[in-house]
Amino acid sequence: MNNFIVFTGGPGSGKTSVINALMDSGFLCTNEVGRQVILSQVAQKGAALPWNNKLAFRDEMVRQEMLAHHHYQNSTHRVFFDRGIVDSYGYSTLEKLTVSEKLINGCQTLRYNPNVFIFPPWEAIYSNDTERKQEFEEAMTTYEHMVSAYQEFGYSLIEVPKTSVVERLTFILKLTNHD
C-alpha cells in the first residue's frame, strides 16, 4: 500500500504533532493506537494497560492496528498512520513479550509504503503526560527497537529532521507527493 505512510519512533518525538498538522490540512490520518487503547482502558477500568498487563495491551494494539489498516484499504489518497502494526512487534521485543503468529503474519501481510518516516529521540521536546509515563532513556530504547523492527520487515527508514512542525510537514509532504 504505497499510499499508507507510517510515522514511527520513540514516544515524545513529535509524531502526533505532525499528524495533527496533517489532519488540520485535510489529510487522512490515524490516531496513535497505543494512546487510544490507554484512554479507552482507563475509561472502562480495563486491564490492557502497559503498566498493568503488557501482553493484553499489545494484543489490543494489534487488533486496533489491523482495523485501521483494513478501514483505509480502498483509499486511493495518502493515509498517514501514527504508528503501524510493526510498532506492536517492536513493542513486543522491547518488553520481551512472546510474539504471536498473528502479529508476525500481520507485519508480513498488512503492508505500508516501503519508506517509513522515523522520528528520532528529541529530548528538548520530550514530555510526560497521563498516557506517556516513560522516561527519556526508555524513549531512546523504544526508538532503537522500532528501527530494528521496521528493518526486519523490509522497510527503509527516512529520518525526520528535528525542526519545526511546519518544516517537518513540508519535508514529509515533499517526499510523499504522489497523489
DOBA-104876 format. One record per residue (C-alpha): x, y, z. Coordinates in steps of 0.25 Angstrom, whole numbers, plus 5000, padded with zeros to 4 digits. Layout:
// DOBA-104876
XYZ/...
END
This chain:
// DOBA-104876
500050005000/500950114995/499950224999/500050175014/501050265020/501550225034/502150305045/502950235056/504050255066/504050265081/503050335089/503050485090/503850515077/502750595070/502050495062/500650535067/500850685065/501150655051/499950565049/499050675056/499650775046/499350685034/497950665040/497750815041/498150825026/497150715022/497950595020/497450455024/498150415037/498050315048/498250345063/499350265071/498650135075/499450115088/498950255093/497550215089/497650085096/498150145108/497050255108/495950145106/496450045116/496550155127/495150205124/494550065125/495550025136/496149915127/497449845130/498049855116/499049965120/500549965119/500649975134/499649865137/499749765126/500749785115/500249665107/498849705107/499249845104/500049795092/498949705087/497949815087/498849905079/499049795069/497549785068/497349935066/498549945056/497849835048/496549905048/497150035044/497949975032/496649905027/495850035029/496650105019/497049995009/496150044998/496650184999/497450244987/497950364995/499150375004/498750325018/499750365029/499850265041/500350305055/501050175056/500750035049/500549895053/502149875052/502149965064/501449865072/502549765068/503549865073/502849885086/502849735088/504349725086/504549845095/503749775106/504149635103/502749585100/502449465093/502149495078/500949425073/500849375059/499649465057/500549585059/501649535050/500649505039/500049645041/501449705040/501749625027/500349645020/499849775025/500849865017/501050015017/501950095008/503350035007/503850175012/503550195027/503750325034/504550315047/504550425057/505850415065/505850445080/505850595083/506050625098/505750775096/504250745092/504050615101/503050625112/502150525120/500650525122/499550435127/499750335116/501350355114/502050315126/503350265121/504650345124/505450395112/506450285113/505350185110/504850265099/506250255093/506250105095/504850095088/505350175076/506450065075/505449955075/504550025065/505850045055/506149895057/504649845055/504449925042/505749885036/505449735040/504149745032/504849815020/504549955021/505450075018/505550185029/505550325026/505950415038/505050535040/505950655044/505850725057/505150845052/503850915054/502550845051/502350925039/503750895033/503550745037/502150745030/502850815017/503950705017/502950595018/501950645008/503050674998/503550524999/502150464999/501550554988/500950454978/499450484978/
END
